[in-house]
């Protein structure tokens, strides 16, 4: 059993690069800053692109949740880890630690990235599949490589096409309506984004493309689905930086203490 090895970037190792490229599955982990739910999402499909030894991105497809995007948008946050495991051949676990950012589909940078054919390592750009809502970019701070000797062996059969077929049909439906956001969410991609991707389960703002169309009801539903009570303090934060929130809380506590002290002095006077 060998010890875990750490690096500041992905090692310049052709065998390792080809191994990353050959993986059919990887996992993405993020979490809110204070309490809340730690999220781990499995990712399939040919959606990954290694830019260089310090950066990698993947095409984010529509999902029933929105945790990764919400966590990366949280002011002062952006922590993210991508994990690869060897399910065939010699055991290996590769972790890419770093800070992520979201590039939504209506952002000009999204088109710039997906229209680049090749990058470093001759890595092809993933095809923009139906239902793609964003690119998730990771700036790599640290890399770890361990053996993963307990990871089971599996044989890959095929990618599932359920999401692709549903997304194709939903996008086609959207194109036939002037305001697809009014359609039932299971028939419309944009309506689905609105109902399921506006907020995280902890009440953090999510997919900005539809956020202005969401209201308190969506936040309440997202939180009640996991047994949480609606928390207006979280929902109302939206884009408020953490240091501003701390400042407001500090000022409020200061005013409260000052008022209490004044009352006490009056009583004793």
N, C-alpha and C positions, 0 to 999 in steps of 0.2 A: 504494500500500500504506500504510494508515494504522497508527499505533502503537496498541498495546493500551491501553485505558482502564481505570483502576481506580477502584472506589467502595467505600465502607464498608457499603453496603446496595444492594439492587436499586433502580435509579433509578425515580422516579415518572414512568413513561413508558407510557402506555396501549398503544401499539403493541408495546412490548417484552413487556408482561404478556400480551397476546393471543398473541404469538408463542410464549412459553413454554407457554401452555395448549394450543396447537395441535400441539405436538411429540408424535410417536408413539414416540420412542425417546430415552432419556438414559442416561448411564453414571455409575456410582458407583465411586469409588476410595478404598481404605483400605490400611493397612499395619500390621504389628506394630511395636513400638517398636525392637526390637533384631534386626537381620537378618531372617530369615524371608522370606515371599513377599509381594510387593506385589500386591494384588488389584484388578482392574477388572471390574465386572459390568455388562452391558447390561440395561436394564429397559424392558419394553414394557407393553402393556395400559394402560387409563385408571386409573392408580394414584396419580397425583400430586395434591398439594394445596398451594398457596401460601397461607400463613397471613397473612404481612405482609412488609414489605421486609427483615426480618431472620430469618425462619423459614419453613421448608418441610418437608413430610413426604411419604413415599410408603408405600404398602401393600406390605409385603414378602411375596412369595409363596414357597411351598416350592420349594427348588432342590436340586440334587445336592450343593451345597456350603453352607458356613456362614461364610465368611470375614468378611463385613462385620460380622455380629453378634459374632463372636469378637474382632475387632479393637476394636470399640467397647466391649466388656466388659473388655478388658485394662486392669488398673489403671494409671492415669496416662496412658492413651491416650484417644482419641475423635476423632482427626483424620479428616476426611472431605471429599471434594470431589465435587460433582455437576457433570457436563458436558453441555451441550446443543449440538448442531450443526445448522446449517441444511442440509437435504438438498433443499430446494426454495426457489425465490426467491433473493433477495440473500444472499451469504455472511455467516455470523455464527457465532461460537463464544462461548458464555456459560459461564463457570465460577463456581460458588458454593463458596467455601472456608469451612470452619468446623469445628465440633465436633458430632458426632452422639450420639444416645442411642437405646436400644432400648426399645420399649414392647411387650412380648409380649402374645399374644392373651388370656391369662388375667388380664391386668392390668386393673383397673377403668378406668384412664385410656384404654385401648384403646377400650372401649365408649363412653366419653364423647366421644372424638374422632370416631369413625365415625358417631355419632348426631347430629352437628351438620350441618345441611343446607348452610348457606352461611357463608362467612367473608368476609374482606376481598376486594375485587375481585369479589365475587359468584361466587366459585369453588365449584362443587359438590363435595360430599364423594364420593370414590371409593366405589363399591359394594364391600362385603366379598365378595370372590370365594372360591370353594372353594380350599382350600389356603393361605389367608392365615395366616401364622404370627406376624407382628409389624407394627408401624409403625416405620419408621426416621425419626427427627426430626433435622433439621439446623438448628442455630443458626448463622446466617451471620455470618462475621467480615469477609470481603472478597469483592468481586465483580470479575471482569474480563470485558471484552467485546473481542473481536478479530474480524478479518474471516473467517478460515478459508477463504481463497480456493482452497485445494487440496482441500477436502472435495468429493467427487463428488456429482452430482445423482442422486437416486433418486425413484421414484414409489411411494407407499404403496399396497399392495394390500389387506391385511387383517391383523388380529391372528391369531396362531395359537391354536387352541383345544385343542391336545393336552394341555397341562398342566391346563387347566380340566376337561376330560373325565375325565382320570385322577384328579384330586383329588376330583371329585364321587363317583366310584365308590369311591375309597378311604375317604372320609368315611362313605359309606353302609355300607361293610363294618365300619368301626370301631363304628358304632352298634349293630351286631348281636352284638358280643362284649363280655364283661365285662372282659377284659384284652387289648385289641388290640395291646399291645406284644409279645405272644408270636407274633403273626402274621408271615408273610414280609413283608419291608419293601416289596416292590413291590405288595402287596395292601392295605396299611394305611398311612394317613397318619401315624399316631402311631408305628408301628414304623419307618417311613421316617425320621422325625425322629430317633428313637433311634439308628439305624444310620448315618445320614449327616449329621446336624446337631448331634451332641453335641460335636464337637471340630473345630478347624481343622486344616489340613494341617500346621501347625507345632506341633500339640499344645496349643494354647490352648483353654480351655473355651469352649463355644459356647452353644447354645440351652438356657437354664436350665429350661425347661418339662420337659425330659427328662434333664437332666444327672445327677440323682440315680439314674437307672436305668442309666447307662453305667458301664463299668468299664475297666480297663487295656487289655483287648482291643480296644475301640473306638479308643483312642488309638493303639495299635500299628498297627492297620489303616489309619487315616487317614494316618499318617506313612509307612508302607511303600508306600502307593499312589503317593507322589511320590518314592520312593527315599530316604527319610530313616530313620535309625535312631531307635528309641524313646528319648526324652529325658525321664527321670523328673523332672529339675529343672524343666522346663517344665510337665509334666502336674500336678505337685504344687503349683504356685503357686496355681492357681485364683484365689481372690480376694485374694491377698496384695498389698498396696500396694507400689509400687516402692521407697518410702523405707524400708519395713520390710525388704525384701529386701537393700537396700544396707547397712542397719544390721547385719543378721546376717552378711553377707559381711565387713564391716569389722571386726566383733568377732572373727570367726573368724581373719582375717588377723593381727589384733593379738595374739591369744592365741598363734598359731603363731610370730610373731616374738619375742614375749616368752619363750616356751619355748626357742627356738633360742638367744637371747642368754644365757639362764641357763646352758644347757649349755656354751656357748663359754667363759663366765667360769669355770665349774668346771674345764674342761680347762686353762685358763691359770693357774688359782690354784695 
